[in-house]
């Protein structure tokens, strides 16, 4: 059969070795021919007497025989089968039966080493006069190298110099960005972390596995290899990592965010390899190591390499101020922020995946992925790649053909922190690399109180426990870093007044300074100052009378930037959604400035109400067109994208439902106007006090008004605020201790039959 013959070789492949041998022999013989003293025959004889010449002369007929063998194999299938299957194939089968693969590998390596040494010996024998054979040359090789060491070094100097230049440059560039803190240098413990108890409990579980690894490994499990801590800046992610290293008594390796960002390609890969080489040494020496990657989003994502684009750009919130929205509730603030974003920002961010558990904070993918080309891939490979046998001993064993020892268990506990978890590569977050993902969010009210207590304990102060609780209630969404900074700023203010102890006034002034910025000292003319005071007093009185679960934080007419004055308040409850009646209260507070100005200035008003009207219109349009709080049921947010100029449906709502929006705003304006007219003296008193002091605290505003916050709303509760669970029990005919089952039927035998029948239907 045609397939039994050997594949035909090209003519050049058949002739190239013969031509090479002939050329070398020609050069050697021609160098010895010096007619008439040395003939061709004598030169050939002299070449035969040399080892290298003898090798060439013997190799020539052998190569010719090899090519003849191939030629016959290409013509005769029987001849080719004999040599390929019977002879050489039989030898291979015998070797497979008699020797294991590892033994064959070692024998083959030894044979290759012997052949290499013989070739090297032949070359040395040719160039060195006092050596008579290749074997002698191999034996005498150390002596020959020592005798000609200077020439040998000079021969290798230039290539080694070039290699050392590049090696030293890359070694120098790969240094830095990694700091090692030994166990005795770490004093931070879990008791130093305040306000994140729920996260610490979860991290402690992982630390337990790290302290006693044999327990879970003996049961067939493995130690979780990594934790990702994500959350807003300043919430204590780095502090938790440092405290973890302090608790377990292991070295703590801190990786700088920019450690893997370099101008030369490949340096980041060297840094990754150098980092994990250090981690393996520390893990073997100390039984484990904790490595912490701060701002892990700098590592980027492999998918971002091809996408390009700029760095991640968070959506900036509105600046505080009267004409912004500081007097609104958090939900209304979110509505305004979404509605006032530029169309370009909306379009670019719509396709991005939101952060876990978040309705906003959409981002753009980073440019080159932060870590640079190949760095992230190298990091992924090192974290959970193939565990290769390492060390000089294993390399020597492999060179000798011996089986290397298996790699030890490197107990490397990896922790990462980031504000943007969606930027991280999914391969980095898979189990086996990052096994646990914990959110380190803003501390709760109790956590904030504990954090204030911790930082206040470090300074001399006269703040009572009740004031600490009030301060915790009035600092929602404060991180640990912001609380620390607030206490420090209060201490600076106290020192400025030549006082050693921090007072409540210092805390309040520091909070106002940090949140609102410093006042510019702008001096109003008398008429304008009174008008601004009326504007802000109207906001303050309306907010105090209508908002039941919120307290005014500060009211001011001091100019800060482009804002002439503002009123801000603190929500006393963490709420997820708002109801129609609560949103209408926000609209009333927005419209209070217009009502107050017209009330005091004979139906005249300033341009300063523009922002308030914008806020009221935006909220009202969403109520009518999106949330089903108007006469229609259709939602404008459900319109196809091509029907809208951009994803914000406000413009479309105003076009189609302007009459409803205007009617709602008119009704709410009249209601707040009527209320402020009833409390006109109170508005005037707050305004004149604002003129005197420029800035009032929430306590001072409440003291001037003289009644409890939310009194008007509580007197005439409607909707959500007017209905309680007991009202429903009473309507259903249930006792106070009775309830309903999951299927909706009352859990009682004494309920009226009509109620039971109605529920059954």
Secondary structure, DSSP 8 states (H G I E B T S, - for coil): -GGGS-----HHHHHHHHHHHHHHHHHHHHHH-BTTTB-HHHHHHHHHHSHHHHHHHHHHHHHHHHHHHHHHHHH-HHHHHIIIIIIHHHHHHHHHHHS-HHHHHHHHHHHHHHHHHHHHHHHHHHH-TT--SHHHHHHTHHHHHHHTHHHHHHHHHHHHHHHHHHHHHHHHHT--SEEEE-GGG----GGG--S-HHHHHHHHHHHHHHHTHHHHHHTT-----EEEEE-STTSSHHHHHHHHHHHHT-EEEEE-TTTT--SSTTHHHHHHHHHHHHHHHHHHHHS-EEEEETTGGGG--GGGGTT---S---------STTTTTTS-HHHHHHHHHHTS-HHHHHHHHTS---TT-SS------SSTTT-TTHHHHHHHHHHS-----SHHHHHHHHTT----------EEEEEEES-GGGS-TTTTSTTTS-EEEE-----HHHHHHHHHHHHTTS-B---HHHHHHHHHT-TT--HHHHHHHHHHHHHHHHHTT-SSB-HHHHHHHHHHHHH---------HHHHHHHHHHHHHHHHHHHHH-TTEEEEEEE---BTTB--EEEEEESS--S---HHHHHHHHHHHHHHHHHHHHHTTT---GGGHHHHHHHHHHHHHHHHTSS-SS----GGGS-GGGSSSS--HHHHHHHHHHHHHHHHHHHHHHHHHHHHHTHHHHHHHHHHHHHHSEEEHHHHHHHH-S-TTHHHHHT--GGGG--HHHHHHHHT--TT--B-TTS-BS-SSS-HHHHHHHH-
